[in-house]
Amino acid sequence: MSNGLRRKLTNYGDQGFSLFLRKAFIKAMGYSDDALDRPIVGIANTYSTIIPATAMFPS
């Protein structure tokens, strides 16, 4: 099972080349090698005024 940067790679016939392209695009956005080694954490906010069940969560 692959995870991290190796997850869902596009198949160009060579997995190493696909991983190289992915890292190249990420580095072009300004991320360093150190940033690529750290885990990615996402925070979601489910607040909505439409659904009363989430009205207790402030935005």
C-alpha positions as CSV (number, residue, x, y, z in Angstrom):
1,M,0.0,0.0,0.0
2,S,1.4,3.3,-1.0
3,N,0.9,6.5,0.9
4,G,2.1,10.1,1.0
5,L,3.7,11.4,-2.2
6,R,3.5,7.9,-3.8
7,R,-0.3,7.7,-3.5
8,K,-2.3,7.7,-6.7
9,L,0.6,8.4,-9.0
10,T,-0.2,8.9,-12.7
11,N,1.2,6.0,-14.8
12,Y,3.8,7.2,-17.2
13,G,5.3,3.7,-17.5
14,D,7.9,4.5,-14.8
15,Q,6.9,5.0,-11.2
16,G,10.2,6.8,-10.4
17,F,9.5,9.4,-13.2
18,S,6.0,9.9,-11.9
19,L,7.3,10.6,-8.4
20,F,9.9,12.9,-9.8
21,L,7.3,15.0,-11.7
22,R,5.1,15.2,-8.6
23,K,8.0,16.4,-6.4
24,A,9.1,18.9,-9.1
25,F,5.7,20.5,-9.3
26,I,5.5,20.7,-5.5
27,K,8.9,22.3,-5.2
28,A,7.9,24.8,-8.0
29,M,5.2,26.0,-5.6
30,G,7.9,26.9,-3.1
31,Y,7.9,23.9,-0.7
32,S,11.3,22.6,0.5
33,D,12.5,19.0,1.1
34,D,12.0,19.5,4.8
35,A,8.4,20.5,4.2
36,L,7.8,17.4,2.1
37,D,9.0,15.2,4.9
38,R,6.4,16.6,7.4
39,P,2.9,15.3,7.6
40,I,0.1,17.3,6.0
41,V,-2.6,18.4,8.5
42,G,-6.0,19.7,7.3
43,I,-8.5,21.5,9.5
44,A,-12.2,21.6,8.4
45,N,-14.9,23.9,9.7
46,T,-18.4,22.5,9.4
47,Y,-20.2,25.6,10.5
48,S,-23.4,26.5,8.5
49,T,-26.4,28.6,9.3
50,I,-28.5,26.3,7.0
51,I,-28.3,23.2,9.2
52,P,-29.4,23.7,12.8
53,A,-27.1,20.9,14.1
54,T,-24.0,22.9,13.3
55,A,-25.3,26.3,14.6
56,M,-23.5,25.7,17.9
57,F,-20.1,25.9,16.1
58,P,-18.9,29.4,15.7
59,S,-17.3,30.4,12.4
